């Protein structure tokens, strides 16, 4: 969610079957036993690539029911957001898919196979800014097929996805974590997942509002993190905008999973690590 207005939130979670595409670069599958290596010595927060990998695997199970990042996925979910695509569920109706296509063109240094869709994406974006919903896909015929094939053949599209994800979600959540003194990998995962689902703006259900409601924290006290997750649970159960209620109530297992990791004291997210979400077991 990118804007401080009552738009539909990010989805609660999708099934792997709905995505219908696998990602490049991730090989650990849910429920499989694979060799794992403990996180290397170094920072014990999400500045460590190994721990960030774990955090993003956990979030991907929430969003996509798989530890793999679905770079090549693209589909119309009939959820009011038009086309949903890529590793973070970028959508044509919430501005971030436009940003990815633009960033891809910048990285490529010129037109790409997706550039022909930029006029339509910009038109949809203007319509949303004018108060319309983001369900329109006018001018996006064939987009899904082009996205899938391009993601699988041109790594620059996936680089663009990573860059926009970092700009919109990862760095803002980490800035909030540092400002609040949340330094453990698990604590930062909790804030990052909240930012991805709720948004990082000034809305009443956004990450900053939830942190303010939780109150100041004492260092990395697990008690603060539990309070924060309970505040998040309350917002998922009773969101500010009625249209978000059903999908957010379905996503309550996200909070259950994060609280279970606190119970297990997995604050450093060192591998091997396993968790359960919505009745399915995962491991990295």
Rosetta silent file (secondary structure, phi, psi, omega in degrees, C-alpha in Angstrom):
SEQUENCE: XXXXXXXXXXXXXXXXXXXXXXXXXXXXXXXXXXXXXXXXXXXXXXXXXXXXXXXXXXXXXXXXXXXXXXXXXXXXXXXXXXXXXXXXXXXXXXXXXXXXXXXXXXXXXXXXXXXXXXXXXXXXXXXXXXXXXXXXXXXXXXXXXXXXXXXXXXXXXXXXXXXXXXXXXXXXXXXXXXXXXXXXXXXXXXXXXXXXXXXXXXXXXXXXXXXXXXXXXXXXXXXXXXXXXXXXXXXXXXXXXXXXXXXXXXXXXXXXXXXXXXXXXXXXXXXXXXXXXXXXXXXX
SCORE:     score description
SCORE:     0.000 S_00000001
   1 L     0.000  127.532 -169.030    0.000    0.000    0.000 S_00000001
   2 L  -114.914  -16.056 -170.897    1.615    3.199   -1.138 S_00000001
   3 L  -124.183  150.715 -178.988   -0.788    6.056   -0.602 S_00000001
   4 L   -87.563   66.228  178.490   -2.465    7.604    2.425 S_00000001
   5 L  -148.553  161.470 -175.491   -5.995    7.091    1.192 S_00000001
   6 L   -76.068   72.771  173.783   -8.619    4.379    1.717 S_00000001
   7 L   -98.450  166.295  178.974   -7.507    1.965   -1.003 S_00000001
   8 L   -62.680  142.601 -179.958   -7.704   -1.779   -0.715 S_00000001
   9 L   -77.368  174.416  171.715   -4.871   -3.236    1.376 S_00000001
  10 L   -64.430  154.485 -175.395   -2.388   -5.803    0.274 S_00000001
  11 L   -64.632  162.414  175.220   -3.862   -9.304    0.231 S_00000001
  12 L   -70.918  -59.534  170.559   -3.855  -11.569    3.253 S_00000001
  13 L  -168.704  158.130  178.802   -2.156  -14.442    1.456 S_00000001
  14 L  -116.989  159.557  172.408   -2.446  -16.396   -1.780 S_00000001
  15 L   -85.330  155.203  178.131   -2.127  -20.058   -2.518 S_00000001
  16 H   -60.259  -36.551 -179.904    0.792  -21.276   -4.572 S_00000001
  17 H   -62.338  -32.197  179.770   -1.650  -22.609   -7.143 S_00000001
  18 H   -69.139  -28.883 -178.429   -3.051  -19.127   -7.699 S_00000001
  19 H   -76.258  -44.292  172.743    0.397  -17.818   -8.527 S_00000001
  20 L    67.749   13.380  179.105    1.123  -20.488  -11.075 S_00000001
  21 L  -149.226  145.393  178.593    4.768  -19.479  -11.574 S_00000001
  22 L  -101.170  161.772 -175.706    8.023  -20.161   -9.789 S_00000001
  23 L   -99.229  160.075  174.398   10.741  -17.710   -9.035 S_00000001
  24 L   -89.433  140.755  169.748   14.334  -17.597  -10.070 S_00000001
  25 L    93.196   -3.566  178.895   17.072  -17.940   -7.506 S_00000001
  26 L  -121.617  127.656 -172.735   15.188  -19.678   -4.621 S_00000001
  27 L  -120.195   -9.249 -178.929   15.494  -23.442   -4.256 S_00000001
  28 L   -85.280  123.693 -176.567   14.162  -24.356   -0.801 S_00000001
  29 L  -107.212  151.438  179.996   10.608  -25.645   -1.021 S_00000001
  30 L   -58.264  133.804  174.687    7.979  -25.895    1.669 S_00000001
  31 L    78.947   -1.952 -179.158    8.015  -29.188    3.492 S_00000001
  32 L   -95.829  150.234  176.445   11.239  -30.385    1.843 S_00000001
  33 L   -97.528  113.593 -177.218   14.361  -31.385    3.677 S_00000001
  34 L  -129.755  151.595  176.550   17.309  -29.530    2.152 S_00000001
  35 L   -59.948  135.292  178.562   20.860  -28.862    3.320 S_00000001
  36 L  -129.749  155.507 -179.504   20.982  -25.591    5.199 S_00000001
  37 L  -123.760  131.787 -179.720   23.795  -23.461    6.513 S_00000001
  38 L   -61.149  150.417  178.522   23.555  -21.384    9.659 S_00000001
  39 L   -55.392  135.386 -176.105   23.680  -17.643    9.205 S_00000001
  40 L   -66.066  153.927  176.242   27.288  -16.526    8.956 S_00000001
  41 L   -57.160  145.252 -178.648   28.938  -14.668   11.841 S_00000001
  42 L   144.692 -154.510 -179.224   28.313  -10.955   11.596 S_00000001
  43 L   -57.426  139.206  179.399   25.333   -8.661   12.124 S_00000001
  44 L  -104.091   33.540  174.355   22.402  -10.425   13.758 S_00000001
  45 L  -128.617 -168.818 -173.821   19.821   -8.221   12.116 S_00000001
  46 L   -80.362    5.934  168.072   18.468   -7.904    8.597 S_00000001
  47 L   -74.504  -16.676  176.018   21.576   -6.127    7.347 S_00000001
  48 L   -81.604  121.884 -176.217   22.981   -9.662    7.179 S_00000001
  49 H   -57.030  -35.907 -179.218   22.017  -11.143    3.770 S_00000001
  50 H   -65.787  -40.686  179.719   21.455  -14.621    5.223 S_00000001
  51 H   -73.564  -35.545  175.057   19.012  -13.332    7.815 S_00000001
  52 H   -62.992  -38.946  177.087   17.298  -11.099    5.289 S_00000001
  53 H   -57.660  -44.656  179.036   16.878  -14.178    3.092 S_00000001
  54 H   -63.125  -46.920 -178.949   15.123  -15.956    5.969 S_00000001
  55 H   -58.755  -43.285 -178.150   12.891  -12.956    6.684 S_00000001
  56 H   -72.281  -28.028  173.663   11.830  -12.667    3.054 S_00000001
  57 H   -66.439  -43.016  178.391   11.171  -16.413    2.896 S_00000001
  58 H   -60.878  -48.390 -178.997    8.859  -16.119    5.897 S_00000001
  59 H   -62.684  -37.130  179.501    7.021  -13.167    4.359 S_00000001
  60 H   -64.276  -33.283  175.637    6.735  -14.997    1.037 S_00000001
  61 H   -67.091  -33.340  176.198    4.948  -17.853    2.776 S_00000001
  62 H   -67.539  -42.302 -173.503    2.497  -15.279    4.133 S_00000001
  63 H   -85.749  -33.564 -167.366    1.991  -13.650    0.751 S_00000001
  64 H  -131.755   -0.995 -178.619    2.413  -16.573   -1.635 S_00000001
  65 L    60.879   29.829  175.253    2.343  -19.850    0.351 S_00000001
  66 L  -155.038  150.825  176.868    5.886  -20.661   -0.766 S_00000001
  67 L   -77.206  -11.592  179.898    9.370  -19.653    0.382 S_00000001
  68 L   -78.931  141.290  175.163   10.215  -18.818   -3.216 S_00000001
  69 L   -82.960  120.479 -171.877    9.928  -15.220   -4.376 S_00000001
  70 L   -84.530   66.454 -178.042    7.536  -15.295   -7.357 S_00000001
  71 L   -55.281  -38.894 -172.723    9.324  -12.865   -9.662 S_00000001
  72 L   -89.664   -2.981 -176.732    7.629  -14.267  -12.776 S_00000001
  73 L   -70.828  142.148  175.274    4.098  -14.505  -11.373 S_00000001
  74 E  -160.006  126.908 -178.761    1.401  -12.311  -12.938 S_00000001
  75 E  -160.326  164.465  174.847   -2.344  -12.680  -12.741 S_00000001
  76 E  -103.336  113.782 -173.709   -5.677  -10.886  -12.396 S_00000001
  77 L   -95.766   -1.225 -177.961   -7.106  -11.696   -8.985 S_00000001
  78 L    53.533   44.368 -178.128  -10.340   -9.706   -9.318 S_00000001
  79 L  -114.533   15.182  179.055   -9.517   -7.992   -6.022 S_00000001
  80 L    86.531    3.283 -178.248   -9.931   -4.393   -7.126 S_00000001
  81 L  -117.282   11.569  178.838   -6.248   -3.866   -7.880 S_00000001
  82 L    74.898 -126.219 -179.083   -6.056   -4.920  -11.524 S_00000001
  83 E   -93.696  134.691  174.745   -2.991   -7.050  -12.300 S_00000001
  84 E  -109.102  130.528 -174.947   -0.825   -8.431   -9.497 S_00000001
  85 E  -148.768  149.065  167.102    2.744   -9.321  -10.449 S_00000001
  86 L    85.769 -174.679 -168.950    6.164  -10.100   -9.125 S_00000001
  87 L   -64.299  -27.714 -177.043    7.990  -10.765   -5.899 S_00000001
  88 L  -116.351   15.930 -178.406    6.031   -8.325   -3.740 S_00000001
  89 L    63.204   42.257  176.293    2.617   -8.522   -5.386 S_00000001
  90 E   -60.763  140.571 -177.191    3.054   -5.209   -7.206 S_00000001
  91 E  -128.496  151.984  179.069   -0.281   -4.122   -8.668 S_00000001
  92 L   -70.278  -20.302 -177.274   -1.462   -1.923  -11.504 S_00000001
  93 L   -95.228   -0.825  179.645   -4.020   -0.359   -9.184 S_00000001
  94 L  -129.437   25.483  167.329   -1.670    0.748   -6.395 S_00000001
  95 L    81.233  -32.507 -170.480    1.131    2.497   -8.311 S_00000001
  96 H   -73.316  -26.657  175.342    3.993    0.157   -7.499 S_00000001
  97 H   -65.654  -39.179  174.297    3.698   -1.970  -10.670 S_00000001
  98 H   -57.858  -43.885 -179.861    4.110    1.227  -12.687 S_00000001
  99 H   -61.916  -38.115  179.709    7.256    1.995  -10.699 S_00000001
 100 H   -65.437  -46.125 -178.648    8.708   -1.443  -11.469 S_00000001
 101 H   -63.927  -39.612  176.624    8.118   -1.127  -15.217 S_00000001
 102 H   -64.836  -43.985 -179.477    9.638    2.366  -15.181 S_00000001
 103 H   -64.250  -37.417  177.415   12.659    1.176  -13.162 S_00000001
 104 H   -59.563  -44.299  178.979   13.142   -1.734  -15.562 S_00000001
 105 H   -63.968  -38.833  177.719   13.331    0.686  -18.473 S_00000001
 106 H   -63.414  -45.212 -179.939   15.844    2.823  -16.559 S_00000001
 107 H   -64.466  -39.450 -179.033   18.054   -0.182  -15.791 S_00000001
 108 H   -72.996  -19.800  179.985   17.821   -1.382  -19.388 S_00000001
 109 L    76.620   20.768  179.609   18.736    2.059  -20.688 S_00000001
 110 L   166.960 -172.264 -177.199   15.881    2.120  -23.171 S_00000001
 111 L   -57.524  146.643  178.062   12.608    0.476  -24.202 S_00000001
 112 L  -125.148  173.222  176.899   11.848   -3.012  -22.883 S_00000001
 113 L   -59.323  -20.651 -179.404    9.184   -5.570  -23.784 S_00000001
 114 L   -94.896   -7.462 -175.566    7.004   -3.996  -21.055 S_00000001
 115 H   -61.717  -29.278 -178.594    7.456   -0.374  -22.131 S_00000001
 116 H   -64.571  -16.798 -179.791    4.425   -0.522  -24.424 S_00000001
 117 H   -92.425   -4.257 -177.995    2.261   -0.835  -21.301 S_00000001
 118 H   -61.030  -43.473  178.608    3.537    2.349  -19.649 S_00000001
 119 H   -58.356  -42.522 -179.807    0.862    4.657  -21.147 S_00000001
 120 H   -67.151  -41.472  178.789   -1.929    2.398  -19.866 S_00000001
 121 H   -62.968  -39.537  179.112   -0.318    2.030  -16.429 S_00000001
 122 H   -68.609  -37.601  177.479    0.055    5.810  -16.148 S_00000001
 123 H   -63.600  -45.175  177.653   -3.564    6.340  -17.181 S_00000001
 124 H   -60.772  -41.438 -179.535   -4.762    3.872  -14.518 S_00000001
 125 H   -62.218  -42.442  178.295   -2.537    5.586  -11.965 S_00000001
 126 H   -64.617  -39.052  179.139   -4.046    9.009  -12.762 S_00000001
 127 H   -62.829  -39.683  178.250   -7.547    7.555  -12.488 S_00000001
 128 H   -66.757  -41.195  177.435   -6.768    6.181   -9.036 S_00000001
 129 H   -61.749  -29.549  179.413   -5.343    9.536   -7.962 S_00000001
 130 L   -82.841    2.781  175.034   -8.624   11.104   -9.106 S_00000001
 131 L   106.013   -0.697  176.888  -10.545    8.847   -6.737 S_00000001
 132 L   -80.489  161.586  176.120  -11.397    5.842   -8.906 S_00000001
 133 L   -76.823  173.804 -174.959  -10.647    2.315   -7.781 S_00000001
 134 L  -100.777   24.727 -173.579   -7.681    0.443   -9.224 S_00000001
 135 L   -80.821  -17.533 -175.365   -9.563   -2.389  -10.892 S_00000001
 136 L   -64.769  137.546  172.230   -9.192   -1.193  -14.490 S_00000001
 137 L  -124.763   23.937  179.945   -6.864   -3.173  -16.768 S_00000001
 138 L   -59.369  129.656  179.832   -7.704   -1.255  -19.928 S_00000001
 139 L    86.468    2.205 -177.270   -4.725   -1.288  -22.270 S_00000001
 140 L  -109.280   22.464  177.822   -2.989   -4.139  -20.420 S_00000001
 141 L   -58.893  129.929  179.562   -3.986   -6.993  -22.708 S_00000001
 142 L    81.573   -0.981 -176.220   -1.256   -9.638  -22.806 S_00000001
 143 H   -57.845  -44.662 -175.370    0.665   -8.023  -19.931 S_00000001
 144 H   -58.961  -45.231 -178.902    0.798  -11.183  -17.849 S_00000001
 145 H   -64.807  -41.661  179.704    2.362  -13.284  -20.601 S_00000001
 146 H   -66.227  -41.167  178.535    4.956  -10.633  -21.434 S_00000001
 147 H   -59.893  -49.049 -176.897    5.826  -10.184  -17.751 S_00000001
 148 H   -60.069  -50.668 -176.675    6.291  -13.931  -17.192 S_00000001
 149 H   -65.749  -36.624 -178.995    8.468  -14.515  -20.246 S_00000001
 150 H   -69.823  -42.679  178.699   10.538  -11.391  -19.619 S_00000001
 151 H   -59.428  -35.299 -177.166   11.153  -12.230  -15.965 S_00000001
 152 H   -81.141  -13.180 -175.914   12.400  -15.661  -16.984 S_00000001
 153 H  -121.308  -18.370 -177.933   14.745  -14.347  -19.684 S_00000001
 154 L  -128.132  103.965 -177.078   15.914  -10.892  -18.601 S_00000001
 155 H   -62.970  -14.665 -179.456   17.340  -10.584  -15.065 S_00000001
 156 H   -67.791  -28.395  175.121   17.052   -6.792  -15.276 S_00000001
 157 H   -66.324  -41.176  178.922   13.290   -7.038  -14.681 S_00000001
 158 H   -69.934  -33.027  173.784   13.921   -8.933  -11.459 S_00000001
 159 H   -62.831  -40.202  177.871   16.573   -6.389  -10.495 S_00000001
 160 H   -64.011  -40.053  176.775   13.964   -3.665  -10.976 S_00000001
 161 H   -60.473  -45.492  179.317   11.561   -5.564   -8.719 S_00000001
 162 H   -60.204  -42.758 -176.388   14.239   -5.820   -6.022 S_00000001
 163 H   -65.207  -43.743 -179.721   15.034   -2.115   -6.288 S_00000001
 164 H   -68.939  -39.369  176.072   11.408   -0.977   -5.963 S_00000001
 165 H   -58.692  -44.496  179.344   10.806   -3.399   -3.084 S_00000001
 166 H   -62.286  -45.511 -176.942   13.823   -1.955   -1.279 S_00000001
 167 H   -64.899  -42.992 -171.366   12.713    1.636   -1.894 S_00000001
 168 H   -89.611  -29.786 -170.518    9.079    1.199   -0.914 S_00000001
 169 H  -124.278  -54.462 -172.188    9.136   -1.450    1.775 S_00000001
 170 H   -65.899  -55.250 -175.870   12.476   -2.715    3.073 S_00000001
 171 H   -64.871  -43.709  177.038   14.344    0.525    3.730 S_00000001
 172 H   -59.682  -40.284  179.270   11.375    2.428    5.228 S_00000001
 173 H   -66.573  -39.659  179.407   10.643   -0.459    7.602 S_00000001
 174 H   -68.560  -35.507  175.526   14.303   -0.724    8.610 S_00000001
 175 H   -60.848  -43.647  178.000   14.455    3.035    9.206 S_00000001
 176 H   -63.877  -40.589 -179.818   11.486    2.700   11.550 S_00000001
 177 H   -62.753  -46.519 -179.477   13.090   -0.263   13.279 S_00000001
 178 H   -63.478  -41.375 -179.033   16.360    1.574   13.883 S_00000001
 179 H   -63.020  -30.975 -178.572   14.558    4.678   15.142 S_00000001
 180 H   -91.451   -4.002 -179.004   12.657    2.542   17.640 S_00000001
 181 L    79.915   19.969  177.395   15.713    0.559   18.734 S_00000001
 182 L   -86.833  107.335 -171.181   14.494   -2.727   17.259 S_00000001
 183 L  -114.630   -9.887  179.296   17.770   -4.456   16.429 S_00000001
 184 L   -81.912  153.525  179.491   17.019   -8.190   16.326 S_00000001
 185 H   -62.065  -40.492 -179.921   16.367   -9.912   13.023 S_00000001
 186 H   -67.734  -41.738  177.082   13.021  -11.248   14.254 S_00000001
 187 H   -60.640  -42.439  178.683   11.923   -7.851   15.548 S_00000001
 188 H   -67.925  -35.088  174.453   12.807   -6.269   12.224 S_00000001
 189 H   -59.614  -43.920 -179.878   10.960   -9.062   10.406 S_00000001
 190 H   -59.595  -42.560 -179.718    7.828   -8.238   12.402 S_00000001
 191 H   -71.693  -39.467 -179.985    8.036   -4.566   11.405 S_00000001
 192 H   -63.761  -46.552  179.710    8.905   -5.352    7.780 S_00000001
 193 H   -62.115  -39.115  177.742    5.998   -7.760    7.367 S_00000001
 194 H   -63.775  -44.355  178.995    3.657   -5.209    8.925 S_00000001
 195 H   -61.165  -39.243 -179.831    4.938   -2.489    6.584 S_00000001
 196 H   -66.333  -43.002 -178.235    4.428   -4.708    3.549 S_00000001
 197 H   -80.174  -43.174 -171.554    0.861   -5.602    4.461 S_00000001
 198 H   -92.297  -26.583 -172.998   -0.318   -2.399    6.168 S_00000001
 199 L   102.594  162.615 -177.216    1.793    0.252    4.459 S_00000001
 200 L  -121.448   21.783 -178.071    4.435    2.613    5.825 S_00000001
 201 L   -94.504 -142.204 -174.739    2.619    5.917    5.398 S_00000001
 202 L  -110.432   13.739  179.088    0.406    7.966    7.692 S_00000001
 203 L   -68.521  159.774 -176.120   -2.799    5.928    7.500 S_00000001
 204 L   -67.447  -18.776  177.554   -4.522    4.797   10.709 S_00000001
 205 L  -107.287    5.689 -175.822   -3.598    1.152   10.059 S_00000001
 206 L   -77.765  163.423 -177.788   -0.076    1.811    8.758 S_00000001
 207 H   -50.851  -48.903 -178.969    3.126    0.680   10.464 S_00000001
 208 H   -59.217  -39.629  179.884    3.954    4.071   12.074 S_00000001
 209 H   -64.647  -40.127  179.480    0.479    4.316   13.620 S_00000001
 210 H   -66.379  -38.474  178.745    0.741    0.810   15.050 S_00000001
 211 H   -66.903  -39.826  177.460    4.169    1.548   16.529 S_00000001
 212 H   -63.033  -43.312  179.690    2.874    4.745   18.117 S_00000001
 213 H   -63.374  -34.227  179.449   -0.086    2.883   19.582 S_00000001
 214 H   -67.335  -34.499  179.881    2.230    0.246   21.033 S_00000001
 215 L    97.802  169.051 -178.292    4.217    2.902   22.862 S_00000001
 216 L   -63.377  147.880 -178.641    7.945    3.418   23.424 S_00000001
 217 L  -110.680  156.500  175.801   10.004    0.312   23.776 S_00000001
 218 L  -101.513  104.824 -179.079   12.875   -0.610   26.087 S_00000001
 219 L    48.942 -131.718 -178.515   15.719   -1.832   23.900 S_00000001
 220 L  -107.191   40.511 -177.577   14.740   -5.162   22.277 S_00000001
 221 L   -59.982  124.574  177.144   12.409   -6.358   24.997 S_00000001
 222 H   -56.647  -29.104 -179.575   10.318   -9.278   23.690 S_00000001
 223 H   -61.286  -38.669  178.648    7.409   -7.856   25.687 S_00000001
 224 H   -64.665  -42.946 -178.763    7.324   -4.778   23.427 S_00000001
 225 H   -63.326  -38.953  176.782    7.337   -6.958   20.331 S_00000001
 226 H   -64.883  -41.767  178.061    4.440   -8.992   21.701 S_00000001
 227 H   -61.811  -42.565  179.454    2.505   -5.814   22.456 S_00000001
 228 H   -59.718  -45.603 -178.790    3.167   -4.579   18.942 S_00000001
 229 H   -66.752  -32.578  176.612    1.882   -7.801   17.395 S_00000001
 230 H   -70.265  -36.260  173.281   -1.242   -7.693   19.555 S_00000001
 231 H   -62.288  -43.746  177.924   -1.882   -4.126   18.373 S_00000001
 232 H   -60.787  -42.416  178.902   -1.439   -5.376   14.824 S_00000001
 233 H   -57.267  -43.218 -179.817   -3.874   -8.214   15.524 S_00000001
 234 H   -62.838  -37.914  179.483   -6.485   -5.701   16.694 S_00000001
 235 H   -72.503  -33.202  175.902   -6.075   -3.670   13.511 S_00000001
 236 H   -67.438  -36.946  179.872   -6.358   -6.785   11.363 S_00000001
 237 H   -75.614  -32.681 -176.391   -9.555   -7.720   13.157 S_00000001
 238 L  -136.402   69.100 -177.871  -10.987   -4.185   13.102 S_00000001
 239 L   -67.562  159.845 -178.635   -9.334   -2.155   10.323 S_00000001
 240 L   -65.045  -30.422 -176.621  -10.105    1.509    9.825 S_00000001
 241 L  -110.910  123.322 -173.257  -11.614    0.860    6.401 S_00000001
 242 H   -57.604  -35.195 -176.025  -14.484   -1.594    6.176 S_00000001
 243 H   -67.155  -14.121  178.882  -13.499   -2.837    2.722 S_00000001
 244 H   -90.682   -9.433 -167.597  -10.272   -4.264    4.154 S_00000001
 245 H   -60.191  -49.170 -172.836  -11.922   -6.297    6.907 S_00000001
 246 H   -63.264  -49.345 -176.677  -12.465   -9.631    5.192 S_00000001
 247 H   -68.233  -34.542  179.788   -9.013  -10.037    3.638 S_00000001
 248 H   -72.838  -37.184  177.415   -7.228   -8.810    6.768 S_00000001
 249 H   -63.897  -31.783  176.492   -9.152  -11.102    9.091 S_00000001
 250 H   -68.118  -21.430 -175.123   -8.072  -13.988    6.877 S_00000001
 251 L   -94.501    8.491  179.565   -4.442  -12.972    7.408 S_00000001
 252 L   -55.956  -29.588  176.598   -4.441  -13.263   11.216 S_00000001
 253 H   -59.259  -18.562  174.821   -2.224  -16.392   11.009 S_00000001
 254 H   -59.362  -46.333 -179.959    0.640  -14.033   10.071 S_00000001
 255 H   -65.987  -40.913  178.766    0.593  -12.728   13.641 S_00000001
 256 H   -57.750  -43.824 -178.562    0.268  -16.254   15.055 S_00000001
 257 H   -64.841  -44.629 -179.723    3.382  -17.365   13.170 S_00000001
 258 H   -65.597  -38.548  177.569    5.473  -14.386   14.292 S_00000001
 259 H   -66.630  -34.366  177.149    4.389  -14.854   17.893 S_00000001
 260 H   -65.037  -37.248  177.077    5.360  -18.524   17.675 S_00000001
 261 H   -66.482  -33.760  173.526    8.876  -17.512   16.558 S_00000001
 262 H   -65.143  -44.754  179.257    9.088  -15.251   19.619 S_00000001
 263 H   -57.501  -36.185 -179.778    8.004  -18.178   21.802 S_00000001
 264 L   -83.157   -1.789 -179.774   10.818  -20.225   20.234 S_00000001
 265 L    55.960   43.608  179.590   13.271  -17.348   20.867 S_00000001
 266 L   -92.944   51.482 -172.464   14.394  -17.337   17.234 S_00000001
 267 L   -68.292  -25.916 -179.011   15.453  -13.712   17.456 S_00000001
 268 L   -93.863   -4.370  179.249   18.514  -14.090   15.228 S_00000001
 269 L    53.659   30.945  177.589   16.649  -16.060   12.485 S_00000001
 270 L   -69.466  144.797  178.231   19.653  -18.364   12.148 S_00000001
 271 L   -91.263  156.692   -1.146   19.124  -21.387    9.916 S_00000001
 272 L   -72.797  148.036 -179.490   17.946  -24.057    9.904 S_00000001
 273 L  -143.056  140.178  179.308   14.617  -22.604   10.925 S_00000001
 274 E  -130.750  155.675  179.985   11.080  -23.903   10.474 S_00000001
 275 E  -155.158  165.315  178.213    7.647  -22.383   10.987 S_00000001
 276 E  -122.105  135.967  176.769    3.985  -23.096   10.362 S_00000001
 277 E  -138.850  126.113  177.518    1.571  -20.792    8.597 S_00000001
 278 L    51.817   40.393  175.772   -2.091  -21.481    7.905 S_00000001
 279 L    81.231    4.653  179.865   -1.608  -25.171    8.634 S_00000001
 280 E  -116.479  140.391 -178.540    1.391  -25.605    6.318 S_00000001
 281 E   -97.508  142.436  179.844    4.979  -26.214    7.437 S_00000001
 282 E  -134.070  157.919  179.078    7.986  -24.454    5.924 S_00000001
 283 E  -153.281  141.108  168.388   11.745  -24.647    6.424 S_00000001
 284 L  -135.273    0.000    0.000   14.890  -22.876    5.241 S_00000001
